[in-house]
Amino acid sequence: MGNLKGLFATSLKAKLILFFLLVGLVPLGVSSYFNNNSFKEIKQINASNLATSASNIANAIEKNLFERYGDVQAFGLNEAIQNVNNWYQGSNAIIVTAMNKLNAMYGIYYVSLLVDLDGKVIAVNTRNDSGNEINTSSFYEQNFRNADWFVKARNLKMGVTHITPLYKDKKIGSIYGDDGLTMGYSSPVYGPYGKAIAVWHNYAKFSLVEDIFLSSYRDLSALHLPQAELTLLDPVGNVILDLDPTYNKGSATKVGHDFEKVLFKFNLAAKVEAAKKAVNGDNGFMYATHARKKIEQAAGYAHVPEDWGMNWSVLVRAPDANVNAPIIASEKNSMIIATVCGILIAFIAWFIAGIIANPISNVTETLGKISEGKLNTNPAPITSQDEIGKLEEYTNTLLTTINSFMRTAKEILDGNTENREFGLAGEFDMASQEMLAQAIANKTAAAEMEFAANAGKANVTTGFTTCDMDLKLVSVNPIAEKIIKSVKQYLPGNVDTNNLVGTCIDDFHKE
């Protein structure tokens, strides 16, 4: 962590890369955040569509069963039934003919049975809803006085029907050669004097409910949800219909019956939260992991009203991967785009940071060597024509100027005062000129002093003076000073014979 902080503290390139990443990735992150929230909302909407499907199934069941609730009451009003002379006439009775016609008309009943108030069979249909003969003679051999539906329906008021919940009837199964899944609807038949005279019992086919589920499954398949799983639960949560063609539980045209492990035995409400909510009377949707399939599913659930809807519950479930396939694809595409953009942003950040920082690093390196006195360093390369290029150019100019100034200073210090043009600018040139003037002055003074010394050695009785380029006295030997003082009276008044050094020679000629 400390090394990372040190890197950002000392590296302009690292700072620029971080800056560009923040500028590029922060908006990308914010966009991804809002996209993700939108995806979640759409997922909720998609799951709610399954809840709508479950609710539609529940409503269809309720409507269908309500009609069955009224059918049995209406059947008992038939005139042929009201005439007791038509009772107990066997398969050729007028009542049987009426029953056969009703079965063919409605197409949803296995058997219609009429019994008297003692439970004795009066009549039973002899043809199925397709008009084909069926053998129902065994019903005449049975008395239903102890049957639960008979006991409960016998004393019901007019307009009230007793419902026998779904069960597997062996006799019905043997007659029709199927599993005999049926629901019973029983109602007393009232005579012309307002008294109950018989009880009518209809064995309704459970296939009327299965057909609703099959139709809904086909609708879901058309919506690209062939993996949908549709389930019907009894009041306590036991499975009574399980349609899941993807896992070989039925097909698009037929509902399978697994009595060994599932139907009437497997309590889904004890294991699945959506089923529990539905059994408790709730309608809604949720996402959950399917325990057996090990996949995430969207689940819609609805409860069928108790009055004539059997107090059932409907579940419609489908894999999240199918329900939200477009959204998942969009999420993956967004992730890919975000990743590619992130990599691209990082590359661009690295590239641009290099364009900016590398030349500056070169300039910094050059200036660092100059500051250390390493003037033989190579000039910084010119990488552009912009401000950074100007910085590189000015750095190189500074290096060249310093080298020129150092060479000039060395020449002057070496005594070469003949060159008066140095090719320098500004204060570098001014400093060079000042150094040159000082060197010349020092050189002249040294020469004069040397000359005076040599002259004094040659003739100490001779008066001797020296002057500079401006004709000002720079040395006066004692003999010369004595001679000048001896003629002071003839000299101009501004000549100070006691301080001759610095006096201009021209002053001796002025009056």
Secondary structure as the mmCIF struct_conf table of DSSP 4:
data_model
#
loop_
_struct_conf.conf_type_id
_struct_conf.id
_struct_conf.beg_label_comp_id
_struct_conf.beg_label_asym_id
_struct_conf.beg_label_seq_id
_struct_conf.end_label_comp_id
_struct_conf.end_label_asym_id
_struct_conf.end_label_seq_id
HELX_RH_AL_P HELX_RH_AL_P1 GLY A 2 THR A 10
HELX_RH_AL_P HELX_RH_AL_P2 LEU A 12 PHE A 75
TURN_TY1_P TURN_TY1_P1 GLY A 76 LEU A 77
HELX_RH_AL_P HELX_RH_AL_P3 GLU A 79 GLN A 82
HELX_RH_3T_P HELX_RH_3T_P1 VAL A 84 ASN A 86
TURN_TY1_P TURN_TY1_P2 TRP A 87 TYR A 88
HELX_RH_3T_P HELX_RH_3T_P2 GLY A 90 ASN A 92
BEND BEND1 ALA A 93 ALA A 93
HELX_RH_AL_P HELX_RH_AL_P4 ILE A 94 TYR A 106
STRN STRN1 TYR A 109 ASP A 116
TURN_TY1_P TURN_TY1_P3 LEU A 117 ASP A 118
BEND BEND2 GLY A 119 GLY A 119
STRN STRN2 VAL A 121 VAL A 124
STRN STRN3 ARG A 127 ARG A 127
TURN_TY1_P TURN_TY1_P4 ASP A 129 SER A 130
BEND BEND3 GLY A 131 GLY A 131
STRN STRN4 GLU A 133 GLU A 133
HELX_RH_3T_P HELX_RH_3T_P3 SER A 137 GLU A 141
TURN_TY1_P TURN_TY1_P5 ARG A 145 ASN A 146
HELX_RH_AL_P HELX_RH_AL_P5 ASP A 148 ALA A 153
TURN_TY1_P TURN_TY1_P6 ARG A 154 ASN A 155
HELX_LH_PP_P HELX_LH_PP_P1 LEU A 156 LYS A 157
TURN_TY1_P TURN_TY1_P7 MET A 158 GLY A 159
STRN STRN5 HIS A 162 LYS A 168
HELX_RH_AL_P HELX_RH_AL_P6 LYS A 170 TYR A 176
TURN_TY1_P TURN_TY1_P8 GLY A 177 GLY A 177
BEND BEND4 ASP A 178 ASP A 178
STRN STRN6 LEU A 181 TYR A 190
TURN_TY1_P TURN_TY1_P9 PRO A 192 TYR A 193
BEND BEND5 GLY A 194 LYS A 195
STRN STRN7 ALA A 196 LYS A 205
TURN_TY1_P TURN_TY1_P10 PHE A 206 PHE A 206
HELX_RH_AL_P HELX_RH_AL_P7 SER A 207 ALA A 222
TURN_TY1_P TURN_TY1_P11 LEU A 223 HIS A 224
TURN_TY1_P TURN_TY1_P12 PRO A 226 GLN A 227
STRN STRN8 GLU A 229 LEU A 233
TURN_TY1_P TURN_TY1_P13 PRO A 235 VAL A 236
BEND BEND6 GLY A 237 GLY A 237
STRN STRN9 ASN A 238 ASN A 238
STRN STRN10 VAL A 239 LEU A 243
STRN STRN11 ASP A 244 ASP A 244
HELX_RH_3T_P HELX_RH_3T_P4 PRO A 245 TYR A 247
TURN_TY1_P TURN_TY1_P14 ASN A 248 ASN A 248
STRN STRN12 LYS A 249 LYS A 249
BEND BEND7 ALA A 252 THR A 253
TURN_TY1_P TURN_TY1_P15 PHE A 259 LYS A 265
STRN STRN13 ASN A 267 ASN A 267
HELX_RH_3T_P HELX_RH_3T_P5 LEU A 268 ALA A 270
TURN_TY1_P TURN_TY1_P16 LYS A 271 LYS A 271
HELX_RH_AL_P HELX_RH_AL_P8 GLU A 273 VAL A 279
TURN_TY1_P TURN_TY1_P17 ASN A 280 GLY A 281
STRN STRN14 GLY A 284 THR A 289
TURN_TY1_P TURN_TY1_P18 ALA A 291 LYS A 293
BEND BEND8 ILE A 295 ILE A 295
STRN STRN15 GLU A 296 HIS A 303
HELX_RH_AL_P HELX_RH_AL_P9 GLU A 306 GLY A 309
TURN_TY1_P TURN_TY1_P19 MET A 310 ASN A 311
STRN STRN16 SER A 313 PRO A 319
HELX_RH_AL_P HELX_RH_AL_P10 ASP A 320 VAL A 323
TURN_TY1_P TURN_TY1_P20 ASN A 324 ASN A 324
HELX_RH_AL_P HELX_RH_AL_P11 ALA A 325 SER A 371
TURN_TY1_P TURN_TY1_P21 GLU A 372 GLY A 373
TURN_TY1_P TURN_TY1_P22 LEU A 375 ASN A 376
HELX_LH_PP_P HELX_LH_PP_P2 THR A 377 PRO A 381
BEND BEND9 GLN A 385 ASP A 386
HELX_RH_AL_P HELX_RH_AL_P12 GLU A 387 LEU A 413
TURN_TY1_P TURN_TY1_P23 ASP A 414 GLY A 415
HELX_RH_AL_P HELX_RH_AL_P13 GLY A 426 ALA A 458
TURN_TY1_P TURN_TY1_P24 VAL A 460 THR A 461
BEND BEND10 THR A 462 THR A 462
STRN STRN17 THR A 465 CYS A 467
TURN_TY1_P TURN_TY1_P25 MET A 469 ASP A 470
BEND BEND11 LEU A 471 LEU A 471
STRN STRN18 LYS A 472 LYS A 472
STRN STRN19 LEU A 473 VAL A 476
HELX_RH_AL_P HELX_RH_AL_P14 PRO A 478 SER A 486
TURN_TY1_P TURN_TY1_P26 VAL A 487 VAL A 487
HELX_RH_3T_P HELX_RH_3T_P6 LYS A 488 TYR A 490
BEND BEND12 LEU A 491 LEU A 491
TURN_TY1_P TURN_TY1_P27 GLY A 493 ASN A 494
TURN_TY1_P TURN_TY1_P28 THR A 497 ASN A 498
TURN_TY1_P TURN_TY1_P29 VAL A 501 GLY A 502
STRN STRN20 CYS A 504 CYS A 504
HELX_RH_3T_P HELX_RH_3T_P7 ILE A 505 HIS A 509
#
